[in-house]
Amino acid sequence: MVTAAQHQALVVSAIDAKVEELAKARGYNSAATLASYVASTNAAWAAEATAFVAWRDQVWQDAYACLAEVEAGNRAMPSVSEALAMIPAIEW
């Protein structure tokens, strides 16, 4: 049986994997690598990184708000698939 803490860890891990997957699908080695281009002197790379960082921040703000609602007893912990479905699309 999976504990609530283990389930939460699975959800967080799945969200993290989705963030990493998006960065890699864009041709970067990792989310950290993509984010590091935010100060690039190449305007296109900087714009792409800026969009990614804003999206990543929104993903985690939403995830932590959801977890706070769970901890407050205002909602049930979402399944991994439900949590992933809550991730907004990125606008490059």
N, C-alpha and C positions, 0 to 999 in steps of 0.2 A: 504494500500500500504506500502511495506517495503522500508525504506530509504536505501541509500548506506551504511551508518554507521551501520544500523541494519543488513543488509546483510553481511557485513564484520564481525560483531560480531557472526553471525550464522556460518560462515565459520571457524572462529577461534575456536569457541566452538566445532564444529564437529571434527576438527583436534585434539583438546585437548582430546575429548572423545575417539578418536581412539588410542591415546597414552596411555590413562588410560586402555582402553580395552585390549590392547596388554599386559600390565603389569599384569593385573588380569588374563588373559588367561594363563599366565606363572606361576600363583599360588601366586602372590604377592598381598598385600592389595591395592597398588596404585603404580603409576609411581614413586612417591617420595620414597616409601619404596624400590622398586627395585633399584633405583639409589643409595640409601644409602649403598648398599652392595659393592660399588665400592672399598672400603677400607677394605673389609672383609679379615680375615685371612684364610678363606676357599677359596682356589684357584678357584674352580668351580663357586662359587657364585660371586666372584670378577670378573671373566671373563664374566659371564652372565651380570652383572651390567655394566661392561665396554662396552660391545657390545650394550647394551640398551642405555646408555648415548650417545654414538657416533651416534647411529641411531636417537635418539630423537633430538640431536643437528642438524643433517642434515635435519630432518623433519621441524624444526622451521626455519632454515636458508633458506630453499627453500620457505617456506610459506611467510616469511617476504620479500624475494626477489620478489616474485610474487606480494605481496601487494605494494611494491615500484614501480613496473612496472605499476600497476593499478593507483596509485596516480600520476605517471608521464604521464599518458594518453597513455601509450604504449600498453596496453591490457585491455580487459574487465575483470571485476571481475568474477572469476570462480564461477560456481554453487557449492553447497556443494558437490554434487557427483563428479564434476570435480576436486575439491580440494582434496577430499579423494583419487581419482584415481592417483593423483600426488605423493602420499606418497610411498616412496620406500619400498621394502621388507627388513626386518631385516635379517641380517646374524648372527646367534648365534654362 
